[in-house]
């Protein structure tokens, strides 16, 4: 019966988890990520380039983010991270937290993607096309804001990784299969 299952799921719901610093950090990351992709989506003109030919096509208003593959990548990564963080928050609220190794692995993958999107977009934003003192994002305040929020998201994910690593260490969690080794550098002591 769906109603019985819904009520059973409500028993698992824990609203006190919202008091956790880690949960709040994930919520902030989600907001930063949403802000980053929304700001870039609003950049419909004002970008110079990405090359001289498209600069002429876009006219005096400048180009939108659609002409830049790096900016589209930033939008995609931020959307993926926003959805990921919503799923993680739901897991915490429903007391279905994954093991630390799974969480750390997911954060590591997202961290690499967020940093790559930030670095590629920041590089694209600072390239000059025609005039050496006129970078691509000189008149593009939304793109600059988007890149800044992508950086803040990445930085917050670094803190989540630290929280998760600390949890991993505190529960003395070992990678499955690592018990077969007598000495694992950084995990076990060398003396037998």
ZAZADO-246096 format. One record per atom (N, C-alpha, C, O): residue in three letters; x, y, z. Coordinates in steps of 0.001 Angstrom, whole numbers, plus 500000, padded with zeros to 6 digits. Example, Ala and Ser with C-alpha at 12.3 -4.5 7.8 and 13.67 -1.06 7.14 Angstrom:
<senus>
ala513190494310507800;ala512300495500507800;ala513200496700507800;ala514236496681508465;ser512850497750507080;ser513670498940507140;ser512900500030507870;ser513409501138508039;
</senus>
This chain:
<senus>
unk500850498816500000;unk500000500000500000;unk500896501249500000;unk501748501374500880;unk500733502171499049;unk501574503374498979;unk501451504275500201;unk502437504885500612;unk500265504372500787;unk500084505223501958;unk500888504688503143;unk501506505461503874;unk500881503384503330;unk501640502776504424;unk503134503025504229;unk503847503338505182;unk503605502885502979;unk505019503133502704;unk505373504594502938;unk506460504889503434;unk504474505522502589;unk504722506947502816;unk504829507246504302;unk505715507982504737;unk503928506676505068;unk503966506893506511;unk505205506271507131;unk505782506831508063;unk505614505124506624;unk506834504476507120;unk508053505343506804;unk508972505439507617;unk508064505971505632;unk509177506843505259;unk509218508071506159;unk510297508583506456;unk508059508547506595;unk508009509702507492;unk508631509375508844;unk509161510265509509;unk508573508115509259;unk509209507721510511;unk510723507876510423;unk511382508120511434;unk511277507735509221;unk512712507862509022;unk513159509315508921;unk514351509601509035;unk512233510225508710;unk512554511640508513;unk513088512240509810;unk512466512111510864;unk514252512902509727;unk514883513489510907;unk515154514976510673;unk516178515327510086;unk514244515863511128;unk514447517295510890;unk515596517892511700;unk516064518984511377;unk516064517204512744;unk517162517741513554;unk518488517730512800;unk519441518387513218;unk518559516998511701;unk519800516948510929;unk520123518321510338;unk521277518602510014;unk519110519173510198;unk519348520515509643;unk520203521361510576;unk520713522402510159;unk520374520942511828;unk521244521652512769;unk522712521288512574;unk523595521948513121;unk522974520249511803;unk524341519787511571;unk525097520779510684;unk524573521219509662;unk526336521134511075;unk527134522028510229;unk527373521444508830;unk527421522185507849;unk527521520129508741;unk527757519509507435;unk526529519652506541;unk526667519952505355;unk525337519444507086;unk524109519596506319;unk523955521043505846;unk523596521290504694;unk524223521974506721;unk524115523393506349;unk525122523758505269;unk524819524542504371;unk526318523191505356;unk527329523444504333;unk526866522909502983;unk527073523559501958;unk526253521751502972;unk525733521181501721;unk524626522079501161;unk524544522276499949;unk523782522617502030;unk522713523527501578;unk523308524796500976;unk522811525291499964;unk524359525325501581;unk525031526513501042;unk525652526191499683;unk525575526994498753;unk526267525015499575;unk526853524606498292;unk525782524551497212;unk526005524989496084;unk524638524021497557;unk523532523930496603;unk523118525332496147;unk522923525561494953;unk522982526266497085;unk522612527642496735;unk523680528312495873;unk523359528997494902;unk524951528115496230;unk526039528673495419;unk526005528116494002;unk526168528855493031;unk525794526818493893;unk525761526165492587;unk524596526680491736;unk524760526959490548;unk523423526800492353;unk522252527329491639;unk522504528777491204;unk522151529164490090;unk523111529567492082;unk523430530958491743;unk524422531017490584;unk524287531853489690;unk525419530132490599;unk526428530126489534;unk525801529824488176;unk526072530530487204;unk524970528790488093;unk524412528486486771;unk523335529482486363;unk523184529766485174;unk522584530018487321;unk521563531016486979;unk522204532305486484;unk521704532930485550;unk523308532706487106;unk524002533922486666;unk524545533746485251;unk524450534659484431;unk525111532582484963;unk525646532364483616;unk524520532292482594;unk524666532793481479;unk523404531678482955;unk522259531626482025;unk521731533011481695;unk521196533231480608;unk521876533940482619;unk521377535297482379;unk522323536129481514;unk521977537240481114;unk523507535603481224;unk524478536335480413;unk524149536140478932;unk524776535326478255;unk523174536880478441;unk522691536755477057;unk523492537586476060;unk523424537336474857;unk524243538562476537;unk525103539384475679;unk526172540012476558;unk526160539814477773;unk527086540755475978;unk528117541431476750;unk529466540750476749;unk530444541311477241;unk529534539532476198;unk530815538826476125;unk531497539142474803;unk530851539166473755;unk532789539383474853;unk533558539658473642;unk534142538351473133;unk534948537725473821;unk533753537939471960;unk534354536728471407;unk533388535582471289;unk532186535827471189;unk533832534360471293;unk535130533815471675;unk536249533979470641;unk537404533671470937;unk535928534451469451;unk536974534759468481;unk536515535956467664;unk535393536432467835;unk537378536447466772;unk537036537653466009;unk535809537458465125;unk535016538385464963;unk535640536261464548;unk534515536018463658;unk533184536112464418;unk532260536786463963;unk533085535441465569;unk531826535497466321;unk531636536870466949;unk530503537289467187;unk532719537568467218;unk532608538924467742;unk531866539806466745;unk531042540635467129;unk532166539620465461;unk531467540376464418;unk530021539910464290;unk529132540733464072;unk529767538616464421;unk528404538082464329;unk527508538607465444;unk526327538864465213;unk528041538767466625;unk527238539167467784;unk526906540652467783;unk525941541069468424;unk527683541445467082;unk527404542870467002;unk527866543630468236;unk528598543108469076;unk527412544888468321;unk527886545759469411;unk527424545319470807;unk528031545699471808;unk526354544520470875;unk525875544036472176;unk526803542983472780;unk526821542783473994;unk527561542324471935;unk528425541248472407;unk527697539913472368;unk526492539857472122;unk528427538857472608;unk527885537504472542;unk527300537077473890;unk527565537680474930;unk526505536029473832;unk525984535405475042;unk526825534194475400;unk527742533820474669;unk526505533591476527;unk527269532434476994;unk527210531271476005;unk528104530424476004;unk526166531212475156;unk525965530086474243;unk527124529908473261;unk527318528809472740;unk527885530947473002;unk529007530861472059;unk530259530256472686;unk531249530026471991;unk530225529998473983;unk531406529519474702;unk531156528131475281;unk530298527961476147;unk531894527154474809;unk531704525789475316;unk532106525679476788;unk531509524896477528;unk533100526445477223;unk533525526386478626;unk532438526901479566;unk532267526378480667;unk531707527923479131;unk530626528454479965;unk529452527474480003;unk528785527340481029;unk529204526795478894;unk528148525774478878;unk528534524599479793;unk527674524016480454;unk529812524261479824;unk530297523204480715;unk530100523614482177;unk529690522798483003;unk530394524874482494;unk530188525373483848;unk528721525244484254;unk528420524816485368;unk527820525609483363;unk526387525501483645;unk526014524039483906;unk525305523742484868;unk526484523138483063;unk526154521712483214;unk526668521164484546;unk525940520466485251;unk527904521472484886;unk528484520969486136;unk527740521537487346;unk527495520820488316;unk527384522813487292;unk526662523421488421;unk525263522829488573;unk524792522640489695;unk524600522537487463;unk523285521893487536;unk523425520489488128;unk522654520099489005;unk524406519740487646;unk524644518386488173;unk524947518444489663;unk524442517625490432;unk525775519415490079;unk526099519502491494;unk524891519918492328;unk524718519423493442;unk524062520808491817;unk522858521212492560;unk521948520008492795;unk521433519815493897;unk521757519204491757;unk520923517997491903;unk521584517020492879;unk520914516457493744;unk522887516820492741;unk523629515935493638;unk523472516380495094;unk523218515554495971;unk523623517682495353;unk523531518163496734;unk522108518021497279;unk521928517769498471;unk521096518180496421;unk519717517958496870;unk519498516493497256;unk518821516202498242;unk520072515580496481;unk519961514153496791;unk520674513836498109;unk520163513068498924;unk521842514423498313;unk522584514191499555;unk521808514741500751;unk521734514093501795;unk521226515939500601;unk520430516499501710;unk519218515623502007;unk518873515418503171;unk518576515110500973;unk517433514212501185;unk517889512936501896;unk517192512431502776;unk519049512419501519;unk519564511215502184;unk519816511476503670;unk519521510632504516;unk520358512639503973;unk520577512980505381;unk519250513121506123;unk519111512630507243;unk518275513790505504;unk516969513966506144;unk516259512635506374;unk515548512471507365;unk516452511687505459;unk515801510379505574;unk516681509344506273;unk516352508158506297;unk517795509796506840;unk518721508936507567;unk519244507790506709;unk519376506662507183;unk519535508076505472;unk520076507089504536;unk521462507542504056;unk521750507542502859;unk522290507917504991;unk523606508461504670;unk524500507358504126;unk524585506285504723;unk525174507606502990;unk526074506587502441;unk527318506439503314;unk527613507320504121;unk528048505336503161;unk529295505170503914;unk530277506290503553;unk530219506836502451;unk531173506630504478;unk532109507726504211;unk532921507554502934;unk533192508539502247;unk533316506326502599;unk534125506127501393;unk533321506481500139;unk533874507047499196;unk532044506160500115;unk531194506498498969;unk531006508006498878;unk531098508595497800;unk530744508613500014;unk530546510059500045;unk531824510794499644;unk531774511754498876;unk532960510348500160;unk534234510988499825;unk534552510831498341;unk535049511765497712;unk534273509673497787;unk534500509449496355;unk533622510370495519;unk534096510965494551;unk532350510493495882;unk531438511379495142;unk531898512828495243;unk531891513550494246;unk532298513261496439;unk532791514632496595;unk534068514861495798;unk534269515942495244;unk534928513855495738;unk536167513997494971;unk535871514190493489;unk536459515059492844;unk534966513386492950;unk534598513518491533;unk533979514896491279;unk534340515572490316;unk533051515309492140;unk532415516617491959;unk533427517744492128;unk533357518756491430;unk534365517570493053;unk535394518571493270;unk536237518782492018;unk536514519917491632;unk536642517689491392;unk537450517778490174;unk536651518456489055;unk537177519320488353;unk535385518067488889;unk534547518676487850;unk534318520169488098;unk534405520976487172;unk534027520533489346;unk533806521941489670;unk535067522769489452;unk535002523874488914;unk536212522238489869;unk537450523000489672;unk537775523140488192;unk538206524204487749;unk537572522077487427;unk537836522148485981;unk536913523177485329;unk537364523970484502;unk535636523175485687;unk534686524138485111;unk535061525559485503;unk535017526469484675;unk535429525751486766;unk535842527084487216;unk537093527543486468;unk537121528653485936;unk538122526704486422;unk539386527080485797;unk539215527371484307;unk539754528351483793;unk538460526512483619;unk538250526723482174;unk537460528008481923;unk537779528754480998;unk536443528272482727;unk535631529474482541;unk536405530732482902;unk536301531745482211;unk537177530677483975;unk537978531840484364;unk539014532149483293;unk539274533315482995;unk539601531115482717;unk540567531318481635;unk539885531931480419;unk540402532882479832;unk538732531397480037;unk537994531952478892;unk537596533393479134;unk537606534206478210;unk537252533710480351;unk536790535051480697;unk537918536081480588;unk537666537248480291;unk539140535659480825;unk540264536602480843;unk541064536654479549;unk542036537403479453;unk540666535868478555;unk541342535907477257;unk540970537210476551;unk539832537672476625;unk541951537789475868;unk541662538979475070;unk541524538562473610;unk542257537699473127;unk540573539184472912;unk540310538824471516;unk540932539846470570;unk541767539486469741;unk540546541090470677;unk541011542118469752;unk541966543077470451;unk543094543287470006;unk541503543645471532;unk542267544643472260;unk542903543990473484;unk542196543341474255;unk544217544137473690;unk544875543474474809;unk544371543928476190;unk544607543239477182;unk543689545064476265;unk543154545511477552;unk541653545265477651;unk541003545761478571;unk541097544502476706;unk539656544248476683;unk539409542743476691;unk539264542136475630;unk539358542130477884;unk539125540682477947;unk537682540327477602;unk536814541197477533;unk537446539062477390;unk536132538545477000;unk535031539008477959;unk533940539363477511;unk535293539010479239;unk534255539314480243;unk534291540749480760;unk533764541021481839;unk534899541673480016;unk535004543037480528;unk533629543632480847;unk533473544302481868;unk532632543396479990;unk531284543944480213;unk530291542869480671;unk529080543086480622;unk530780541750481100;unk529913540606481427;unk529890540353482930;unk530558539442483420;unk529127541152483656;unk529102541025485113;unk528465539713485577;unk528887539146486585;unk527462539229484857;unk526828537965485257;unk527791536797485106;unk527821535902485951;unk528573536801484040;unk529554535725483847;unk530609535757484949;unk531012534710485458;unk531056536957485318;unk532033537074486410;unk531439536567487723;unk532101535852488475;unk530189536939487994;unk529527536470489218;unk529385534948489201;unk529593534289490220;unk529034534401488049;unk528885532955487916;unk530198532243488224;unk530216531246488945;unk531270532749487687;unk532580532139487916;unk532971532248489389;unk533543531313489949;unk532666533379490015;unk532965533551491437;unk532162532549492276;unk532708531930493189;unk530873532388491973;unk530062531439492737;unk530481529996492461;unk530369529146493345;unk530956529709491265;unk531487528368490990;unk532723528110491851;unk532915527005492357;unk533562529141492014;unk534736529010492875;unk534313528786494326;unk534874527928495007;unk533328529551494804;unk532850529384496184;unk532248527996496392;unk532406527399497457;unk531565527491495380;unk531010526131495466;unk532137525125495600;unk532090524237496451;unk533153525266494754;unk534299524366494807;unk534966524418496186;unk535303523381496758;unk535152525623496709;unk535788525782498009;unk534954525114499111;unk535503524450499990;unk533647525289499061;unk532767524656500053;unk532803523136499937;unk532718522439500949;unk532928522611498714;unk533041521163498532;unk534350520656499148;unk534394519546499677;unk535401521455499083;unk536657521072499749;unk536432520891501249;unk536957519953501848;unk535649521790501856;unk535342521657503283;unk534489520417503547;unk534687519739504555;unk533548520115502662;unk532749518900502829;unk533633517658502752;unk533419516688503478;unk534621517698501873;unk535552516572501779;unk536313516410503097;unk536539515290503554;unk536706517534503704;unk537412517457504989;unk536511516880506080;unk536944516034506862;unk535252517340506132;unk534294516782507094;unk534149515272506893;unk534169514505507856;unk534003514856505635;unk533788513442505335;unk535033512625505654;unk534930511516506180;unk536201513160505344;unk537441512449505672;unk537569512286507188;unk537976511231507674;unk537218513345507930;unk537273513260509391;unk536311512183509903;unk536658511418510803;unk535092512122509326;unk534147511069509716;unk534719509696509407;unk534593508773510211;unk535344509556508250;unk535954508298507841;unk537005507875508850;unk537049506724509284;unk537853508834509217;unk538921508553510173;unk538360508244511557;unk538851507340512233;unk537328508991511992;unk536763508800513330;unk536118507431513514;unk536158506877514612;unk535525506879512461;unk534904505553512579;unk535880504439512229;unk535512503265512182;unk537154504831511978;unk538199503870511633;unk537766502983510466;unk537925501763510484;unk537215503646509457;unk536712502932508287;unk537871502528507391;unk538796503311507174;unk537822501309506870;unk538855500823505953;unk538223500521504615;unk537058500132504529;unk538999500703503586;unk538538500366502247;unk538322498857502190;unk539191498093502610;unk537166498416501672;unk536920496969501596;unk538055496253500863;unk538490496681499794;unk538518495172501452;unk539600494395500846;unk540971494798501343;unk541950494099501079;unk541069495930502071;unk542381496363502537;unk542848495594503771;unk544004495725504174;unk541962494789504380;unk542320494013505565;unk543290492885505244;unk543905492329506154;unk543437492540503982;unk544328491458503588;unk545792491877503668;unk546679491024503632;unk546057493170503776;unk547432493667503825;unk547830493919505269;unk547029494396506073;unk549079493593505589;unk549540493829506950;unk549799495303507196;unk549526495809508284;unk550321495991506202;unk550668497399506380;unk550116498210505205;unk550445497951504047;unk549277499188505520;unk548777500115504513;unk549237501502504948;unk548806501982505996;unk550110502167504164;unk550660503469504578;unk549528504455504895;unk548592504624504113;unk549641505100506065;unk548667506089506476;unk547426505511507133;unk546637506263507704;unk547223504184507071;unk546031503579507653;unk546405502708508849;unk545765502788509897;unk547426501884508702;unk547848500998509801;unk549252501362510206;unk549973502012509450;unk549645500952511382;unk551013501212511836;unk551943500155511259;unk551522499052510909;unk553198500513511171;unk554169499614510566;unk554655498527511499;unk555216497533511038;unk554456498683512808;unk554948497668513748;unk553951496510513873;unk552741496725513936;unk554467495305513906;unk553604494122514019;unk553683493531515387;unk553024492529515665;
</senus>
